[in-house]
Amino acid sequence: MPEDYDWKERRDQVERYRILAQETTDPIAARLLRDIVLDLEAELKGSPQSGALDAA
């Protein structure tokens, strides 16, 4: 169960960073936030939970 919680928390974190990247007016900050989102998404795709999401 703790692994499931960590996975859900990571998905929420990705969404928060996506929103921040869209709302920021500083182009450098927006680019850094998009890079963070890409890194977090890559980690999620490598997690064992990602297969369960694709099947759902």
mmCIF entry with sequence, helices, sheets and N, C-alpha, C, O atoms, coordinates in Angstrom:
data_MODEL
# 
_entry.id   MODEL 
# 
_entity.id                         1 
_entity.type                       polymer 
_entity.pdbx_number_of_molecules   1 
# 
_entity_poly.entity_id                      1 
_entity_poly.type                           'polypeptide(L)' 
_entity_poly.nstd_linkage                   no 
_entity_poly.nstd_monomer                   no 
_entity_poly.pdbx_seq_one_letter_code       MPEDYDWKERRDQVERYRILAQETTDPIAARLLRDIVLDLEAELKGSPQSGALDAA 
_entity_poly.pdbx_seq_one_letter_code_can   MPEDYDWKERRDQVERYRILAQETTDPIAARLLRDIVLDLEAELKGSPQSGALDAA 
_entity_poly.pdbx_strand_id                 A 
# 
loop_
_entity_poly_seq.entity_id 
_entity_poly_seq.num 
_entity_poly_seq.mon_id 
_entity_poly_seq.hetero 
1 1  MET n 
1 2  PRO n 
1 3  GLU n 
1 4  ASP n 
1 5  TYR n 
1 6  ASP n 
1 7  TRP n 
1 8  LYS n 
1 9  GLU n 
1 10 ARG n 
1 11 ARG n 
1 12 ASP n 
1 13 GLN n 
1 14 VAL n 
1 15 GLU n 
1 16 ARG n 
1 17 TYR n 
1 18 ARG n 
1 19 ILE n 
1 20 LEU n 
1 21 ALA n 
1 22 GLN n 
1 23 GLU n 
1 24 THR n 
1 25 THR n 
1 26 ASP n 
1 27 PRO n 
1 28 ILE n 
1 29 ALA n 
1 30 ALA n 
1 31 ARG n 
1 32 LEU n 
1 33 LEU n 
1 34 ARG n 
1 35 ASP n 
1 36 ILE n 
1 37 VAL n 
1 38 LEU n 
1 39 ASP n 
1 40 LEU n 
1 41 GLU n 
1 42 ALA n 
1 43 GLU n 
1 44 LEU n 
1 45 LYS n 
1 46 GLY n 
1 47 SER n 
1 48 PRO n 
1 49 GLN n 
1 50 SER n 
1 51 GLY n 
1 52 ALA n 
1 53 LEU n 
1 54 ASP n 
1 55 ALA n 
1 56 ALA n 
# 
_struct_asym.id          A 
_struct_asym.entity_id   1 
# 
loop_
_struct_conf.conf_type_id 
_struct_conf.id 
_struct_conf.pdbx_PDB_helix_id 
_struct_conf.beg_label_comp_id 
_struct_conf.beg_label_asym_id 
_struct_conf.beg_label_seq_id 
_struct_conf.pdbx_beg_PDB_ins_code 
_struct_conf.end_label_comp_id 
_struct_conf.end_label_asym_id 
_struct_conf.end_label_seq_id 
_struct_conf.pdbx_end_PDB_ins_code 
_struct_conf.beg_auth_comp_id 
_struct_conf.beg_auth_asym_id 
_struct_conf.beg_auth_seq_id 
_struct_conf.end_auth_comp_id 
_struct_conf.end_auth_asym_id 
_struct_conf.end_auth_seq_id 
_struct_conf.pdbx_PDB_helix_class 
_struct_conf.details 
_struct_conf.pdbx_PDB_helix_length 
HELX_P HELX_P1 AA1 PRO A 2  ? GLU A 23 ? PRO A 2  GLU A 23 1 ? 22 
HELX_P HELX_P2 AA2 PRO A 27 ? GLY A 46 ? PRO A 27 GLY A 46 1 ? 20 
HELX_P HELX_P3 AA3 GLN A 49 ? ALA A 55 ? GLN A 49 ALA A 55 1 ? 7  
# 
_struct_conf_type.id          HELX_P 
_struct_conf_type.criteria    ? 
_struct_conf_type.reference   ? 
# 
loop_
_atom_site.group_PDB 
_atom_site.id 
_atom_site.type_symbol 
_atom_site.label_atom_id 
_atom_site.label_alt_id 
_atom_site.label_comp_id 
_atom_site.label_asym_id 
_atom_site.label_entity_id 
_atom_site.label_seq_id 
_atom_site.pdbx_PDB_ins_code 
_atom_site.Cartn_x 
_atom_site.Cartn_y 
_atom_site.Cartn_z 
_atom_site.occupancy 
_atom_site.B_iso_or_equiv 
_atom_site.pdbx_formal_charge 
_atom_site.auth_seq_id 
_atom_site.auth_comp_id 
_atom_site.auth_asym_id 
_atom_site.auth_atom_id 
_atom_site.pdbx_PDB_model_num 
ATOM 1   N N  . MET A 1 1  ? 0.798  -1.200 0.000   1.00 0.00 ? 1  MET A N  1 
ATOM 2   C CA . MET A 1 1  ? 0.000  0.000  0.000   1.00 0.00 ? 1  MET A CA 1 
ATOM 3   C C  . MET A 1 1  ? 0.848  1.275  0.000   1.00 0.00 ? 1  MET A C  1 
ATOM 4   O O  . MET A 1 1  ? 0.482  2.228  -0.687  1.00 0.00 ? 1  MET A O  1 
ATOM 5   N N  . PRO A 1 2  ? 1.959  1.338  0.735   1.00 0.00 ? 2  PRO A N  1 
ATOM 6   C CA . PRO A 1 2  ? 2.772  2.560  0.700   1.00 0.00 ? 2  PRO A CA 1 
ATOM 7   C C  . PRO A 1 2  ? 3.307  2.863  -0.700  1.00 0.00 ? 2  PRO A C  1 
ATOM 8   O O  . PRO A 1 2  ? 3.432  4.029  -1.073  1.00 0.00 ? 2  PRO A O  1 
ATOM 9   N N  . GLU A 1 3  ? 3.625  1.821  -1.481  1.00 0.00 ? 3  GLU A N  1 
ATOM 10  C CA . GLU A 1 3  ? 4.100  2.046  -2.843  1.00 0.00 ? 3  GLU A CA 1 
ATOM 11  C C  . GLU A 1 3  ? 3.017  2.699  -3.691  1.00 0.00 ? 3  GLU A C  1 
ATOM 12  O O  . GLU A 1 3  ? 3.304  3.574  -4.508  1.00 0.00 ? 3  GLU A O  1 
ATOM 13  N N  . ASP A 1 4  ? 1.777  2.275  -3.497  1.00 0.00 ? 4  ASP A N  1 
ATOM 14  C CA . ASP A 1 4  ? 0.645  2.839  -4.225  1.00 0.00 ? 4  ASP A CA 1 
ATOM 15  C C  . ASP A 1 4  ? 0.489  4.313  -3.870  1.00 0.00 ? 4  ASP A C  1 
ATOM 16  O O  . ASP A 1 4  ? 0.215  5.140  -4.740  1.00 0.00 ? 4  ASP A O  1 
ATOM 17  N N  . TYR A 1 5  ? 0.664  4.639  -2.596  1.00 0.00 ? 5  TYR A N  1 
ATOM 18  C CA . TYR A 1 5  ? 0.555  6.027  -2.148  1.00 0.00 ? 5  TYR A CA 1 
ATOM 19  C C  . TYR A 1 5  ? 1.652  6.881  -2.777  1.00 0.00 ? 5  TYR A C  1 
ATOM 20  O O  . TYR A 1 5  ? 1.386  7.995  -3.228  1.00 0.00 ? 5  TYR A O  1 
ATOM 21  N N  . ASP A 1 6  ? 2.871  6.375  -2.810  1.00 0.00 ? 6  ASP A N  1 
ATOM 22  C CA . ASP A 1 6  ? 3.984  7.105  -3.413  1.00 0.00 ? 6  ASP A CA 1 
ATOM 23  C C  . ASP A 1 6  ? 3.721  7.384  -4.887  1.00 0.00 ? 6  ASP A C  1 
ATOM 24  O O  . ASP A 1 6  ? 4.030  8.466  -5.386  1.00 0.00 ? 6  ASP A O  1 
ATOM 25  N N  . TRP A 1 7  ? 3.154  6.409  -5.574  1.00 0.00 ? 7  TRP A N  1 
ATOM 26  C CA . TRP A 1 7  ? 2.858  6.552  -6.982  1.00 0.00 ? 7  TRP A CA 1 
ATOM 27  C C  . TRP A 1 7  ? 1.801  7.636  -7.205  1.00 0.00 ? 7  TRP A C  1 
ATOM 28  O O  . TRP A 1 7  ? 1.946  8.475  -8.094  1.00 0.00 ? 7  TRP A O  1 
ATOM 29  N N  . LYS A 1 8  ? 0.744  7.616  -6.398  1.00 0.00 ? 8  LYS A N  1 
ATOM 30  C CA . LYS A 1 8  ? -0.311 8.626  -6.529  1.00 0.00 ? 8  LYS A CA 1 
ATOM 31  C C  . LYS A 1 8  ? 0.222  10.012 -6.189  1.00 0.00 ? 8  LYS A C  1 
ATOM 32  O O  . LYS A 1 8  ? -0.131 10.997 -6.838  1.00 0.00 ? 8  LYS A O  1 
ATOM 33  N N  . GLU A 1 9  ? 1.059  10.084 -5.184  1.00 0.00 ? 9  GLU A N  1 
ATOM 34  C CA . GLU A 1 9  ? 1.662  11.358 -4.802  1.00 0.00 ? 9  GLU A CA 1 
ATOM 35  C C  . GLU A 1 9  ? 2.525  11.897 -5.942  1.00 0.00 ? 9  GLU A C  1 
ATOM 36  O O  . GLU A 1 9  ? 2.515  13.099 -6.205  1.00 0.00 ? 9  GLU A O  1 
ATOM 37  N N  . ARG A 1 10 ? 3.262  11.033 -6.614  1.00 0.00 ? 10 ARG A N  1 
ATOM 38  C CA . ARG A 1 10 ? 4.107  11.447 -7.729  1.00 0.00 ? 10 ARG A CA 1 
ATOM 39  C C  . ARG A 1 10 ? 3.259  11.968 -8.880  1.00 0.00 ? 10 ARG A C  1 
ATOM 40  O O  . ARG A 1 10 ? 3.624  12.963 -9.507  1.00 0.00 ? 10 ARG A O  1 
ATOM 41  N N  . ARG A 1 11 ? 2.130  11.318 -9.173  1.00 0.00 ? 11 ARG A N  1 
ATOM 42  C CA . ARG A 1 11 ? 1.232  11.787 -10.239 1.00 0.00 ? 11 ARG A CA 1 
ATOM 43  C C  . ARG A 1 11 ? 0.686  13.172 -9.914  1.00 0.00 ? 11 ARG A C  1 
ATOM 44  O O  . ARG A 1 11 ? 0.596  14.030 -10.792 1.00 0.00 ? 11 ARG A O  1 
ATOM 45  N N  . ASP A 1 12 ? 0.322  13.390 -8.654  1.00 0.00 ? 12 ASP A N  1 
ATOM 46  C CA . ASP A 1 12 ? -0.159 14.709 -8.233  1.00 0.00 ? 12 ASP A CA 1 
ATOM 47  C C  . ASP A 1 12 ? 0.933  15.758 -8.381  1.00 0.00 ? 12 ASP A C  1 
ATOM 48  O O  . ASP A 1 12 ? 0.664  16.890 -8.783  1.00 0.00 ? 12 ASP A O  1 
ATOM 49  N N  . GLN A 1 13 ? 2.143  15.387 -8.060  1.00 0.00 ? 13 GLN A N  1 
ATOM 50  C CA . GLN A 1 13 ? 3.277  16.307 -8.172  1.00 0.00 ? 13 GLN A CA 1 
ATOM 51  C C  . GLN A 1 13 ? 3.507  16.701 -9.636  1.00 0.00 ? 13 GLN A C  1 
ATOM 52  O O  . GLN A 1 13 ? 3.765  17.867 -9.932  1.00 0.00 ? 13 GLN A O  1 
ATOM 53  N N  . VAL A 1 14 ? 3.415  15.746 -10.535 1.00 0.00 ? 14 VAL A N  1 
ATOM 54  C CA . VAL A 1 14 ? 3.569  16.033 -11.960 1.00 0.00 ? 14 VAL A CA 1 
ATOM 55  C C  . VAL A 1 14 ? 2.508  17.030 -12.399 1.00 0.00 ? 14 VAL A C  1 
ATOM 56  O O  . VAL A 1 14 ? 2.814  17.975 -13.126 1.00 0.00 ? 14 VAL A O  1 
ATOM 57  N N  . GLU A 1 15 ? 1.284  16.836 -11.976 1.00 0.00 ? 15 GLU A N  1 
ATOM 58  C CA . GLU A 1 15 ? 0.200  17.739 -12.362 1.00 0.00 ? 15 GLU A CA 1 
ATOM 59  C C  . GLU A 1 15 ? 0.417  19.147 -11.812 1.00 0.00 ? 15 GLU A C  1 
ATOM 60  O O  . GLU A 1 15 ? 0.152  20.128 -12.507 1.00 0.00 ? 15 GLU A O  1 
ATOM 61  N N  . ARG A 1 16 ? 0.889  19.255 -10.589 1.00 0.00 ? 16 ARG A N  1 
ATOM 62  C CA . ARG A 1 16 ? 1.169  20.582 -10.019 1.00 0.00 ? 16 ARG A CA 1 
ATOM 63  C C  . ARG A 1 16 ? 2.249  21.311 -10.809 1.00 0.00 ? 16 ARG A C  1 
ATOM 64  O O  . ARG A 1 16 ? 2.128  22.507 -11.071 1.00 0.00 ? 16 ARG A O  1 
ATOM 65  N N  . TYR A 1 17 ? 3.307  20.592 -11.189 1.00 0.00 ? 17 TYR A N  1 
ATOM 66  C CA . TYR A 1 17 ? 4.371  21.214 -11.974 1.00 0.00 ? 17 TYR A CA 1 
ATOM 67  C C  . TYR A 1 17 ? 3.883  21.617 -13.361 1.00 0.00 ? 17 TYR A C  1 
ATOM 68  O O  . TYR A 1 17 ? 4.303  22.646 -13.889 1.00 0.00 ? 17 TYR A O  1 
ATOM 69  N N  . ARG A 1 18 ? 2.998  20.812 -13.957 1.00 0.00 ? 18 ARG A N  1 
ATOM 70  C CA . ARG A 1 18 ? 2.424  21.175 -15.257 1.00 0.00 ? 18 ARG A CA 1 
ATOM 71  C C  . ARG A 1 18 ? 1.655  22.491 -15.162 1.00 0.00 ? 18 ARG A C  1 
ATOM 72  O O  . ARG A 1 18 ? 1.792  23.362 -16.022 1.00 0.00 ? 18 ARG A O  1 
ATOM 73  N N  . ILE A 1 19 ? 0.861  22.626 -14.133 1.00 0.00 ? 19 ILE A N  1 
ATOM 74  C CA . ILE A 1 19 ? 0.075  23.843 -13.944 1.00 0.00 ? 19 ILE A CA 1 
ATOM 75  C C  . ILE A 1 19 ? 0.994  25.038 -13.724 1.00 0.00 ? 19 ILE A C  1 
ATOM 76  O O  . ILE A 1 19 ? 0.778  26.102 -14.304 1.00 0.00 ? 19 ILE A O  1 
ATOM 77  N N  . LEU A 1 20 ? 2.012  24.871 -12.894 1.00 0.00 ? 20 LEU A N  1 
ATOM 78  C CA . LEU A 1 20 ? 2.966  25.961 -12.672 1.00 0.00 ? 20 LEU A CA 1 
ATOM 79  C C  . LEU A 1 20 ? 3.647  26.381 -13.972 1.00 0.00 ? 20 LEU A C  1 
ATOM 80  O O  . LEU A 1 20 ? 3.830  27.573 -14.219 1.00 0.00 ? 20 LEU A O  1 
ATOM 81  N N  . ALA A 1 21 ? 4.020  25.413 -14.800 1.00 0.00 ? 21 ALA A N  1 
ATOM 82  C CA . ALA A 1 21 ? 4.689  25.727 -16.062 1.00 0.00 ? 21 ALA A CA 1 
ATOM 83  C C  . ALA A 1 21 ? 3.770  26.517 -16.987 1.00 0.00 ? 21 ALA A C  1 
ATOM 84  O O  . ALA A 1 21 ? 4.235  27.382 -17.729 1.00 0.00 ? 21 ALA A O  1 
ATOM 85  N N  . GLN A 1 22 ? 2.489  26.233 -16.950 1.00 0.00 ? 22 GLN A N  1 
ATOM 86  C CA . GLN A 1 22 ? 1.533  26.949 -17.792 1.00 0.00 ? 22 GLN A CA 1 
ATOM 87  C C  . GLN A 1 22 ? 1.260  28.353 -17.270 1.00 0.00 ? 22 GLN A C  1 
ATOM 88  O O  . GLN A 1 22 ? 1.025  29.274 -18.052 1.00 0.00 ? 22 GLN A O  1 
ATOM 89  N N  . GLU A 1 23 ? 1.291  28.517 -15.963 1.00 0.00 ? 23 GLU A N  1 
ATOM 90  C CA . GLU A 1 23 ? 0.918  29.799 -15.366 1.00 0.00 ? 23 GLU A CA 1 
ATOM 91  C C  . GLU A 1 23 ? 2.068  30.802 -15.268 1.00 0.00 ? 23 GLU A C  1 
ATOM 92  O O  . GLU A 1 23 ? 1.829  32.005 -15.163 1.00 0.00 ? 23 GLU A O  1 
ATOM 93  N N  . THR A 1 24 ? 3.292  30.327 -15.300 1.00 0.00 ? 24 THR A N  1 
ATOM 94  C CA . THR A 1 24 ? 4.421  31.239 -15.117 1.00 0.00 ? 24 THR A CA 1 
ATOM 95  C C  . THR A 1 24 ? 4.628  32.117 -16.351 1.00 0.00 ? 24 THR A C  1 
ATOM 96  O O  . THR A 1 24 ? 4.380  31.692 -17.479 1.00 0.00 ? 24 THR A O  1 
ATOM 97  N N  . THR A 1 25 ? 5.085  33.345 -16.117 1.00 0.00 ? 25 THR A N  1 
ATOM 98  C CA . THR A 1 25 ? 5.352  34.269 -17.222 1.00 0.00 ? 25 THR A CA 1 
ATOM 99  C C  . THR A 1 25 ? 6.842  34.362 -17.526 1.00 0.00 ? 25 THR A C  1 
ATOM 100 O O  . THR A 1 25 ? 7.232  34.956 -18.532 1.00 0.00 ? 25 THR A O  1 
ATOM 101 N N  . ASP A 1 26 ? 7.660  33.794 -16.689 1.00 0.00 ? 26 ASP A N  1 
ATOM 102 C CA . ASP A 1 26 ? 9.115  33.804 -16.893 1.00 0.00 ? 26 ASP A CA 1 
ATOM 103 C C  . ASP A 1 26 ? 9.492  32.620 -17.791 1.00 0.00 ? 26 ASP A C  1 
ATOM 104 O O  . ASP A 1 26 ? 9.296  31.470 -17.398 1.00 0.00 ? 26 ASP A O  1 
ATOM 105 N N  . PRO A 1 27 ? 10.027 32.881 -18.987 1.00 0.00 ? 27 PRO A N  1 
ATOM 106 C CA . PRO A 1 27 ? 10.325 31.783 -19.910 1.00 0.00 ? 27 PRO A CA 1 
ATOM 107 C C  . PRO A 1 27 ? 11.358 30.790 -19.387 1.00 0.00 ? 27 PRO A C  1 
ATOM 108 O O  . PRO A 1 27 ? 11.272 29.597 -19.681 1.00 0.00 ? 27 PRO A O  1 
ATOM 109 N N  . ILE A 1 28 ? 12.317 31.263 -18.628 1.00 0.00 ? 28 ILE A N  1 
ATOM 110 C CA . ILE A 1 28 ? 13.325 30.348 -18.079 1.00 0.00 ? 28 ILE A CA 1 
ATOM 111 C C  . ILE A 1 28 ? 12.693 29.435 -17.031 1.00 0.00 ? 28 ILE A C  1 
ATOM 112 O O  . ILE A 1 28 ? 12.950 28.232 -17.012 1.00 0.00 ? 28 ILE A O  1 
ATOM 113 N N  . ALA A 1 29 ? 11.879 30.002 -16.174 1.00 0.00 ? 29 ALA A N  1 
ATOM 114 C CA . ALA A 1 29 ? 11.194 29.199 -15.158 1.00 0.00 ? 29 ALA A CA 1 
ATOM 115 C C  . ALA A 1 29 ? 10.259 28.193 -15.813 1.00 0.00 ? 29 ALA A C  1 
ATOM 116 O O  . ALA A 1 29 ? 10.178 27.045 -15.377 1.00 0.00 ? 29 ALA A O  1 
ATOM 117 N N  . ALA A 1 30 ? 9.553  28.616 -16.856 1.00 0.00 ? 30 ALA A N  1 
ATOM 118 C CA . ALA A 1 30 ? 8.640  27.712 -17.553 1.00 0.00 ? 30 ALA A CA 1 
ATOM 119 C C  . ALA A 1 30 ? 9.400  26.539 -18.156 1.00 0.00 ? 30 ALA A C  1 
ATOM 120 O O  . ALA A 1 30 ? 8.943  25.398 -18.086 1.00 0.00 ? 30 ALA A O  1 
ATOM 121 N N  . ARG A 1 31 ? 10.554 26.815 -18.746 1.00 0.00 ? 31 ARG A N  1 
ATOM 122 C CA . ARG A 1 31 ? 11.353 25.748 -19.346 1.00 0.00 ? 31 ARG A CA 1 
ATOM 123 C C  . ARG A 1 31 ? 11.873 24.781 -18.287 1.00 0.00 ? 31 ARG A C  1 
ATOM 124 O O  . ARG A 1 31 ? 11.864 23.567 -18.493 1.00 0.00 ? 31 ARG A O  1 
ATOM 125 N N  . LEU A 1 32 ? 12.320 25.309 -17.170 1.00 0.00 ? 32 LEU A N  1 
ATOM 126 C CA . LEU A 1 32 ? 12.798 24.446 -16.083 1.00 0.00 ? 32 LEU A CA 1 
ATOM 127 C C  . LEU A 1 32 ? 11.666 23.573 -15.540 1.00 0.00 ? 32 LEU A C  1 
ATOM 128 O O  . LEU A 1 32 ? 11.866 22.391 -15.260 1.00 0.00 ? 32 LEU A O  1 
ATOM 129 N N  . LEU A 1 33 ? 10.493 24.156 -15.395 1.00 0.00 ? 33 LEU A N  1 
ATOM 130 C CA . LEU A 1 33 ? 9.352  23.391 -14.903 1.00 0.00 ? 33 LEU A CA 1 
ATOM 131 C C  . LEU A 1 33 ? 8.961  22.300 -15.898 1.00 0.00 ? 33 LEU A C  1 
ATOM 132 O O  . LEU A 1 33 ? 8.614  21.191 -15.490 1.00 0.00 ? 33 LEU A O  1 
ATOM 133 N N  . ARG A 1 34 ? 9.013  22.597 -17.182 1.00 0.00 ? 34 ARG A N  1 
ATOM 134 C CA . ARG A 1 34 ? 8.707  21.569 -18.186 1.00 0.00 ? 34 ARG A CA 1 
ATOM 135 C C  . ARG A 1 34 ? 9.731  20.443 -18.134 1.00 0.00 ? 34 ARG A C  1 
ATOM 136 O O  . ARG A 1 34 ? 9.378  19.276 -18.302 1.00 0.00 ? 34 ARG A O  1 
ATOM 137 N N  . ASP A 1 35 ? 10.996 20.782 -17.904 1.00 0.00 ? 35 ASP A N  1 
ATOM 138 C CA . ASP A 1 35 ? 12.024 19.746 -17.760 1.00 0.00 ? 35 ASP A CA 1 
ATOM 139 C C  . ASP A 1 35 ? 11.760 18.864 -16.543 1.00 0.00 ? 35 ASP A C  1 
ATOM 140 O O  . ASP A 1 35 ? 11.940 17.647 -16.595 1.00 0.00 ? 35 ASP A O  1 
ATOM 141 N N  . ILE A 1 36 ? 11.335 19.486 -15.459 1.00 0.00 ? 36 ILE A N  1 
ATOM 142 C CA . ILE A 1 36 ? 10.987 18.719 -14.251 1.00 0.00 ? 36 ILE A CA 1 
ATOM 143 C C  . ILE A 1 36 ? 9.843  17.766 -14.550 1.00 0.00 ? 36 ILE A C  1 
ATOM 144 O O  . ILE A 1 36 ? 9.878  16.602 -14.152 1.00 0.00 ? 36 ILE A O  1 
ATOM 145 N N  . VAL A 1 37 ? 8.823  18.261 -15.255 1.00 0.00 ? 37 VAL A N  1 
ATOM 146 C CA . VAL A 1 37 ? 7.676  17.421 -15.610 1.00 0.00 ? 37 VAL A CA 1 
ATOM 147 C C  . VAL A 1 37 ? 8.134  16.239 -16.453 1.00 0.00 ? 37 VAL A C  1 
ATOM 148 O O  . VAL A 1 37 ? 7.709  15.109 -16.214 1.00 0.00 ? 37 VAL A O  1 
ATOM 149 N N  . LEU A 1 38 ? 8.991  16.485 -17.433 1.00 0.00 ? 38 LEU A N  1 
ATOM 150 C CA . LEU A 1 38 ? 9.483  15.390 -18.278 1.00 0.00 ? 38 LEU A CA 1 
ATOM 151 C C  . LEU A 1 38 ? 10.244 14.347 -17.464 1.00 0.00 ? 38 LEU A C  1 
ATOM 152 O O  . LEU A 1 38 ? 10.084 13.147 -17.687 1.00 0.00 ? 38 LEU A O  1 
ATOM 153 N N  . ASP A 1 39 ? 11.060 14.794 -16.532 1.00 0.00 ? 39 ASP A N  1 
ATOM 154 C CA . ASP A 1 39 ? 11.814 13.863 -15.686 1.00 0.00 ? 39 ASP A CA 1 
ATOM 155 C C  . ASP A 1 39 ? 10.876 13.037 -14.806 1.00 0.00 ? 39 ASP A C  1 
ATOM 156 O O  . ASP A 1 39 ? 11.049 11.825 -14.676 1.00 0.00 ? 39 ASP A O  1 
ATOM 157 N N  . LEU A 1 40 ? 9.891  13.690 -14.207 1.00 0.00 ? 40 LEU A N  1 
ATOM 158 C CA . LEU A 1 40 ? 8.955  12.976 -13.347 1.00 0.00 ? 40 LEU A CA 1 
ATOM 159 C C  . LEU A 1 40 ? 8.105  11.987 -14.149 1.00 0.00 ? 40 LEU A C  1 
ATOM 160 O O  . LEU A 1 40 ? 7.832  10.880 -13.686 1.00 0.00 ? 40 LEU A O  1 
ATOM 161 N N  . GLU A 1 41 ? 7.693  12.389 -15.342 1.00 0.00 ? 41 GLU A N  1 
ATOM 162 C CA . GLU A 1 41 ? 6.919  11.478 -16.190 1.00 0.00 ? 41 GLU A CA 1 
ATOM 163 C C  . GLU A 1 41 ? 7.748  10.266 -16.601 1.00 0.00 ? 41 GLU A C  1 
ATOM 164 O O  . GLU A 1 41 ? 7.233  9.150  -16.664 1.00 0.00 ? 41 GLU A O  1 
ATOM 165 N N  . ALA A 1 42 ? 9.019  10.482 -16.878 1.00 0.00 ? 42 ALA A N  1 
ATOM 166 C CA . ALA A 1 42 ? 9.895  9.369  -17.238 1.00 0.00 ? 42 ALA A CA 1 
ATOM 167 C C  . ALA A 1 42 ? 10.021 8.392  -16.073 1.00 0.00 ? 42 ALA A C  1 
ATOM 168 O O  . ALA A 1 42 ? 10.034 7.178  -16.276 1.00 0.00 ? 42 ALA A O  1 
ATOM 169 N N  . GLU A 1 43 ? 10.115 8.919  -14.858 1.00 0.00 ? 43 GLU A N  1 
ATOM 170 C CA . GLU A 1 43 ? 10.175 8.047  -13.680 1.00 0.00 ? 43 GLU A CA 1 
ATOM 171 C C  . GLU A 1 43 ? 8.883  7.259  -13.531 1.00 0.00 ? 43 GLU A C  1 
ATOM 172 O O  . GLU A 1 43 ? 8.911  6.078  -13.185 1.00 0.00 ? 43 GLU A O  1 
ATOM 173 N N  . LEU A 1 44 ? 7.748  7.906  -13.790 1.00 0.00 ? 44 LEU A N  1 
ATOM 174 C CA . LEU A 1 44 ? 6.465  7.217  -13.682 1.00 0.00 ? 44 LEU A CA 1 
ATOM 175 C C  . LEU A 1 44 ? 6.346  6.103  -14.722 1.00 0.00 ? 44 LEU A C  1 
ATOM 176 O O  . LEU A 1 44 ? 5.827  5.028  -14.423 1.00 0.00 ? 44 LEU A O  1 
ATOM 177 N N  . LYS A 1 45 ? 6.818  6.352  -15.924 1.00 0.00 ? 45 LYS A N  1 
ATOM 178 C CA . LYS A 1 45 ? 6.735  5.338  -16.980 1.00 0.00 ? 45 LYS A CA 1 
ATOM 179 C C  . LYS A 1 45 ? 7.602  4.139  -16.654 1.00 0.00 ? 45 LYS A C  1 
ATOM 180 O O  . LYS A 1 45 ? 7.306  3.026  -17.087 1.00 0.00 ? 45 LYS A O  1 
ATOM 181 N N  . GLY A 1 46 ? 8.658  4.348  -15.904 1.00 0.00 ? 46 GLY A N  1 
ATOM 182 C CA . GLY A 1 46 ? 9.540  3.247  -15.524 1.00 0.00 ? 46 GLY A CA 1 
ATOM 183 C C  . GLY A 1 46 ? 9.061  2.488  -14.302 1.00 0.00 ? 46 GLY A C  1 
ATOM 184 O O  . GLY A 1 46 ? 9.615  1.441  -13.964 1.00 0.00 ? 46 GLY A O  1 
ATOM 185 N N  . SER A 1 47 ? 8.032  3.006  -13.632 1.00 0.00 ? 47 SER A N  1 
ATOM 186 C CA . SER A 1 47 ? 7.543  2.358  -12.414 1.00 0.00 ? 47 SER A CA 1 
ATOM 187 C C  . SER A 1 47 ? 6.666  1.165  -12.754 1.00 0.00 ? 47 SER A C  1 
ATOM 188 O O  . SER A 1 47 ? 6.075  1.118  -13.833 1.00 0.00 ? 47 SER A O  1 
ATOM 189 N N  . PRO A 1 48 ? 6.574  0.201  -11.847 1.00 0.00 ? 48 PRO A N  1 
ATOM 190 C CA . PRO A 1 48 ? 5.717  -0.974 -12.086 1.00 0.00 ? 48 PRO A CA 1 
ATOM 191 C C  . PRO A 1 48 ? 4.248  -0.589 -12.174 1.00 0.00 ? 48 PRO A C  1 
ATOM 192 O O  . PRO A 1 48 ? 3.468  -1.306 -12.800 1.00 0.00 ? 48 PRO A O  1 
ATOM 193 N N  . GLN A 1 49 ? 3.850  0.516  -11.567 1.00 0.00 ? 49 GLN A N  1 
ATOM 194 C CA . GLN A 1 49 ? 2.452  0.941  -11.597 1.00 0.00 ? 49 GLN A CA 1 
ATOM 195 C C  . GLN A 1 49 ? 2.038  1.444  -12.968 1.00 0.00 ? 49 GLN A C  1 
ATOM 196 O O  . GLN A 1 49 ? 0.844  1.464  -13.266 1.00 0.00 ? 49 GLN A O  1 
ATOM 197 N N  . SER A 1 50 ? 2.974  1.852  -13.816 1.00 0.00 ? 50 SER A N  1 
ATOM 198 C CA . SER A 1 50 ? 2.618  2.412  -15.109 1.00 0.00 ? 50 SER A CA 1 
ATOM 199 C C  . SER A 1 50 ? 1.922  1.378  -15.987 1.00 0.00 ? 50 SER A C  1 
ATOM 200 O O  . SER A 1 50 ? 1.053  1.741  -16.780 1.00 0.00 ? 50 SER A O  1 
ATOM 201 N N  . GLY A 1 51 ? 2.273  0.116  -15.869 1.00 0.00 ? 51 GLY A N  1 
ATOM 202 C CA . GLY A 1 51 ? 1.601  -0.931 -16.633 1.00 0.00 ? 51 GLY A CA 1 
ATOM 203 C C  . GLY A 1 51 ? 0.153  -1.083 -16.233 1.00 0.00 ? 51 GLY A C  1 
ATOM 204 O O  . GLY A 1 51 ? -0.702 -1.339 -17.082 1.00 0.00 ? 51 GLY A O  1 
ATOM 205 N N  . ALA A 1 52 ? -0.135 -0.931 -14.964 1.00 0.00 ? 52 ALA A N  1 
ATOM 206 C CA . ALA A 1 52 ? -1.503 -1.025 -14.489 1.00 0.00 ? 52 ALA A CA 1 
ATOM 207 C C  . ALA A 1 52 ? -2.338 0.127  -15.016 1.00 0.00 ? 52 ALA A C  1 
ATOM 208 O O  . ALA A 1 52 ? -3.518 -0.049 -15.317 1.00 0.00 ? 52 ALA A O  1 
ATOM 209 N N  . LEU A 1 53 ? -1.742 1.295  -15.131 1.00 0.00 ? 53 LEU A N  1 
ATOM 210 C CA . LEU A 1 53 ? -2.467 2.466  -15.646 1.00 0.00 ? 53 LEU A CA 1 
ATOM 211 C C  . LEU A 1 53 ? -2.795 2.278  -17.114 1.00 0.00 ? 53 LEU A C  1 
ATOM 212 O O  . LEU A 1 53 ? -3.906 2.596  -17.539 1.00 0.00 ? 53 LEU A O  1 
ATOM 213 N N  . ASP A 1 54 ? -1.859 1.769  -17.898 1.00 0.00 ? 54 ASP A N  1 
ATOM 214 C CA . ASP A 1 54 ? -2.080 1.579  -19.326 1.00 0.00 ? 54 ASP A CA 1 
ATOM 215 C C  . ASP A 1 54 ? -3.186 0.570  -19.572 1.00 0.00 ? 54 ASP A C  1 
ATOM 216 O O  . ASP A 1 54 ? -3.938 0.694  -20.539 1.00 0.00 ? 54 ASP A O  1 
ATOM 217 N N  . ALA A 1 55 ? -3.290 -0.423 -18.710 1.00 0.00 ? 55 ALA A N  1 
ATOM 218 C CA . ALA A 1 55 ? -4.315 -1.453 -18.881 1.00 0.00 ? 55 ALA A CA 1 
ATOM 219 C C  . ALA A 1 55 ? -5.696 -0.950 -18.490 1.00 0.00 ? 55 ALA A C  1 
ATOM 220 O O  . ALA A 1 55 ? -6.703 -1.461 -18.979 1.00 0.00 ? 55 ALA A O  1 
ATOM 221 N N  . ALA A 1 56 ? -5.753 0.036  -17.622 1.00 0.00 ? 56 ALA A N  1 
ATOM 222 C CA . ALA A 1 56 ? -7.050 0.526  -17.113 1.00 0.00 ? 56 ALA A CA 1 
ATOM 223 C C  . ALA A 1 56 ? -7.778 1.406  -18.073 1.00 0.00 ? 56 ALA A C  1 
ATOM 224 O O  . ALA A 1 56 ? -8.872 1.880  -17.768 1.00 0.00 ? 56 ALA A O  1 
# 
